[in-house]
């Protein structure tokens, strides 16, 4: 089969730090196919709205369609990109973040050959709204890159935050403000923040303003994540809106595969999995008090939670399982159009 992949994100400032691109690259290694960044704001001198994404590439896409079987479009939220209706081959639309409470354009998504989501919560929500072609594809990563290294449970408790904001507004919506406000109440915690070439100076300014320089480390470069996790006790991810982050955040998958538990806000669909398996702690509200309570709970019961993370992480998020799930979706779409 011949597939053309499309992504709506801008290319990352630091290569190799964008989780969706990593997933697409896994699929391209197996199935082949080219990748188009359909966001025209890579080069545009003025901002162009999402309704126009992809049209600047349409002529080139049309030429490729003569030897093409499928389009596979990745986007964070269920936004109806008009350009997909101009494609002459079936379109698979992958929603990479959690689906929020706002009803999407159901008729648009029913016009897609298939819609994929990463979590049961989003799939059930779309189906209840009437989306008939929704498929659950749990994400996977290359588990061979990660190993478990125990870290003694003594002060400081080392917590990793690896979902850096892309915009100033995301300091709030991605829980950075909440986490920094909780830290003064968690004197035993040392926070490591993995940044990706955007707004690092702003993060340093906020850390300095709160006099947290001795307990917050900011790493603004590509690193060996396995080596970094070998020094950590756990990984944390907090958001207001599920649309701003993957429903199974890549940093949390890597943490679990490395045998390190997670702290996750309930707004992230992965929280359901964390509760079911006991591999971490769920934060019920995006407040400093709730965050502090969740981290303290994790520290108090760390050995039990860490053992759960180590038991499930390497098995539940295999790259092979994800690839096989997408293969089934591709084949179903092709057979339906035959």
C-alpha positions in Angstrom: 0.0 0.0 0.0 1.1 3.6 -0.7 0.3 6.2 2.0 0.8 10.0 2.1 1.1 11.3 5.7 0.0 14.8 6.6 0.7 16.7 9.9 -0.7 20.0 10.9 2.0 20.9 13.5 4.9 23.2 12.6 8.3 21.4 12.6 9.9 21.4 16.1 12.8 23.8 16.9 14.8 20.8 18.1 14.6 17.8 15.8 13.3 14.6 17.4 11.4 16.2 20.2 7.8 16.1 18.6 5.9 12.9 19.7 3.5 12.9 16.8 6.3 13.0 14.3 8.0 10.1 16.1 4.9 8.1 15.7 4.6 9.0 12.0 8.2 8.0 11.5 7.5 4.6 13.0 4.7 4.1 10.5 6.7 5.3 7.6 9.5 2.9 8.4 7.0 0.1 8.2 4.6 1.2 5.4 6.7 3.7 3.5 5.2 7.0 2.2 6.0 10.7 2.2 5.2 13.3 4.9 3.8 16.7 4.2 3.7 19.5 6.8 0.4 21.1 5.7 0.6 24.1 8.0 1.5 27.0 5.6 2.7 29.2 8.5 6.1 27.6 8.3 7.0 30.2 5.6 4.0 32.6 5.5 4.7 36.2 6.5 1.2 36.5 7.9 -0.7 34.0 9.9 -3.0 31.8 7.9 -6.0 30.1 9.6 -6.5 26.4 9.8 -9.3 26.5 7.2 -6.6 27.2 4.6 -4.1 24.5 5.7 -2.9 22.2 2.9 -4.3 24.2 0.0 -0.8 25.6 -0.9 0.3 21.9 -1.4 -2.8 20.7 -3.2 -1.4 20.7 -6.7 1.6 18.6 -5.6 -0.6 16.3 -3.6 -2.9 15.7 -6.6 0.2 14.7 -8.7 1.2 12.1 -6.1 -2.3 10.7 -5.9 -1.9 8.9 -9.2 0.3 6.4 -7.3 -1.4 6.6 -3.9 -3.8 4.4 -1.9 -4.4 6.4 1.2 -4.0 9.7 3.0 -3.3 9.7 6.7 -3.8 13.1 8.4 -2.7 13.8 12.0 -4.1 16.6 14.1 -4.4 17.3 17.8 -8.1 18.1 18.0 -11.2 17.2 15.9 -10.9 20.2 13.5 -12.6 19.8 10.1 -9.8 20.7 7.6 -11.5 21.5 4.3 -8.5 20.4 2.2 -9.3 16.8 3.0 -12.4 17.0 0.9 -10.2 17.8 -2.1 -8.2 14.6 -1.8 -9.0 11.9 -4.3 -8.0 9.0 -2.2 -9.5 7.8 1.2 -8.5 9.8 4.2 -7.7 8.4 7.7 -7.9 11.2 10.3 -5.9 10.6 13.5 -6.9 12.8 16.5 -3.9 12.7 18.7 -5.2 14.5 21.7 -8.1 13.9 24.0 -11.5 14.8 22.6 -13.1 17.6 24.7 -16.8 18.2 25.6 -17.5 20.3 22.5 -19.3 18.3 19.8 -17.3 18.3 16.5 -18.6 18.4 12.9 -19.9 14.8 12.9 -20.8 14.8 9.2 -17.2 15.8 8.4 -15.7 12.9 10.4 -18.3 10.5 9.0 -17.0 11.5 5.5 -13.5 10.3 6.4 -12.7 6.7 5.6 -11.7 6.2 9.2 -11.1 8.2 12.4 -8.6 7.0 15.0 -8.1 8.1 18.6 -5.7 6.9 21.3 -8.0 6.5 24.3 -11.3 4.8 25.2 -12.8 8.1 26.6 -12.5 9.9 23.3 -13.7 7.0 21.2 -16.8 6.6 23.3 -17.5 10.3 23.2 -17.2 10.4 19.4 -19.4 7.4 19.0 -22.1 8.8 21.3 -22.1 11.9 19.0 -22.7 9.7 16.0 -19.2 9.3 14.5 -19.6 5.8 13.0 -16.1 5.0 11.8 -14.0 5.6 15.0 -11.1 3.2 15.8 -9.1 2.9 19.0 -5.4 2.7 18.4 -3.4 2.8 21.6 0.0 4.6 21.0 3.3 2.7 21.1 7.0 3.5 21.4 10.2 1.7 20.9 10.5 0.0 24.2 14.0 -1.4 23.5 15.4 2.1 24.1 14.4 2.1 27.7 15.6 0.3 30.8 14.7 0.4 34.5 17.2 2.0 36.9 16.1 2.2 40.5 16.6 5.5 42.3 16.8 5.4 46.1 13.8 7.0 47.7 15.5 9.7 49.7 15.6 13.5 49.4 15.4 15.0 46.9 12.4 13.3 45.2 13.2 13.8 41.5 10.3 14.7 39.3 10.4 15.1 35.5 8.2 17.5 33.5 8.7 17.0 29.7 5.7 18.6 28.0 7.0 22.1 27.5 4.6 24.8 26.3 4.7 26.2 22.7 3.0 29.5 23.6 2.9 31.8 26.6 -0.8 30.8 27.2 0.3 27.2 27.6 2.2 28.0 30.7 -1.3 28.1 32.3 -3.1 25.5 30.2 -0.2 22.9 30.4 0.0 23.3 34.2 3.4 24.9 34.4 2.1 27.8 36.5 0.4 25.3 38.8 3.4 23.1 39.2 5.7 26.0 40.0 3.2 27.3 42.6 3.1 23.9 44.2 6.8 23.4 44.5 7.4 25.8 47.5 5.0 23.5 49.4 7.0 20.4 48.3 10.5 21.1 49.7 11.6 17.5 49.2 11.0 17.7 45.4 13.5 18.5 42.7 12.0 19.3 39.3 13.7 18.7 36.0 12.1 20.4 33.0 12.8 19.1 29.5 12.4 22.0 27.1 12.5 22.1 23.3 14.0 25.3 22.1 10.9 27.5 22.7 10.3 29.9 25.6 13.2 28.6 27.7 14.1 32.1 28.8 10.6 32.7 29.9 10.7 29.6 32.0 14.0 30.6 33.6 12.5 34.0 34.4 9.6 32.4 36.2 11.8 30.0 38.1 14.0 32.9 39.3 11.0 35.0 40.2 9.8 32.3 42.6 13.4 31.7 44.0 13.3 28.1 42.8 16.7 28.0 41.0 18.1 25.5 43.5 15.3 23.0 42.9 14.4 23.4 39.2 16.7 22.4 36.4 15.8 23.4 32.8 17.3 21.3 30.0 16.8 23.0 26.7 18.3 20.5 24.2 17.8 17.1 22.9 18.9 14.5 25.4 19.0 10.7 25.9 15.6 10.3 27.6 16.4 6.9 29.0 19.5 8.3 30.7 17.5 11.2 32.1 14.7 8.9 33.4 17.4 6.7 35.1 17.9 9.6 37.5 14.2 10.3 38.1 11.6 8.9 40.5 8.5 9.9 38.4 7.1 12.0 35.6 4.3 14.6 35.8 1.9 16.0 33.3 -0.9 18.5 34.0 -3.3 20.2 31.6 -6.5 22.3 31.7 -7.7 21.2 28.3 -7.2 17.7 26.9 -6.8 19.2 23.4 -3.4 20.7 24.2 -1.6 17.4 24.7 -1.7 13.8 23.4 -4.3 11.6 25.2 -1.4 9.3 26.1 1.5 11.9 26.4 4.7 10.6 25.0 6.7 11.6 28.1 4.4 9.5 30.3 4.7 6.5 28.1 8.5 6.7 28.2 8.3 7.0 32.0 6.2 3.9 32.4 8.3 1.9 29.9 11.3 2.9 32.0 9.5 1.6 35.1 8.9 5.1 36.6 5.3 6.0 37.8 3.4 9.1 36.6 1.4 12.0 38.0 -1.4 13.0 35.6 -4.3 15.4 35.7 -7.8 13.9 35.3 -8.4 16.0 32.2 -5.9 13.8 30.3 -7.6 10.6 29.1 -4.6 8.5 30.2 -5.7 9.2 33.8 -8.4 6.4 33.4 -5.6 3.9 32.6 -3.4 5.2 35.4 -6.3 4.7 37.9 -7.1 1.2 36.6 -3.6 -0.1 36.7 -2.2 1.8 39.8 0.9 2.9 37.9 0.7 6.5 39.1 -1.5 9.1 40.8 -4.3 11.3 39.3 -4.6 15.0 40.1 -8.3 15.8 40.3 -8.1 19.6 39.7 -5.4 21.9 38.3 -4.5 23.6 41.5 -1.3 23.8 43.6 -3.1 22.2 46.5 -4.3 19.2 44.5 -0.9 18.9 42.8 0.9 18.9 46.1 -1.5 16.3 47.6 -1.0 14.0 44.6 2.8 14.2 44.7 2.8 13.6 48.5 0.5 10.6 48.0 2.9 9.2 45.3 5.9 9.6 47.6 4.1 8.0 50.5 3.2 4.9 48.5 6.1 5.0 46.0 7.3 1.4 46.2 3.9 -0.1 45.4 3.1 2.4 42.6 6.6 2.0 41.1 6.2 -1.7 41.0 3.0 -1.4 39.1 4.6 0.9 36.6 7.5 -1.4 36.1 5.2 -4.4 35.6 3.0 -2.9 32.9 5.0 -0.2 31.1 7.2 -2.3 28.8 4.2 -4.5 27.7 1.2 -2.2 27.3 2.7 0.4 24.9 4.7 -1.7 22.4 5.5 -0.2 19.0 4.5 -3.5 17.3 0.9 -3.4 18.7 0.4 0.2 17.5 1.7 -0.7 14.0 -0.5 -3.7 13.8 -3.6 -1.7 14.9 -2.9 0.8 12.1 -2.3 -2.0 9.6 -5.8 -3.3 10.4 -7.3 0.2 9.9 -5.5 0.6 6.6 -6.6 -2.8 5.3 -10.2 -2.2 6.3 -10.3 1.1 4.5 -8.7 -0.4 1.4 -11.1 -3.4 1.4 -14.1 -1.1 1.8 -13.0 0.9 -1.3 -12.2 -2.1 -3.4 
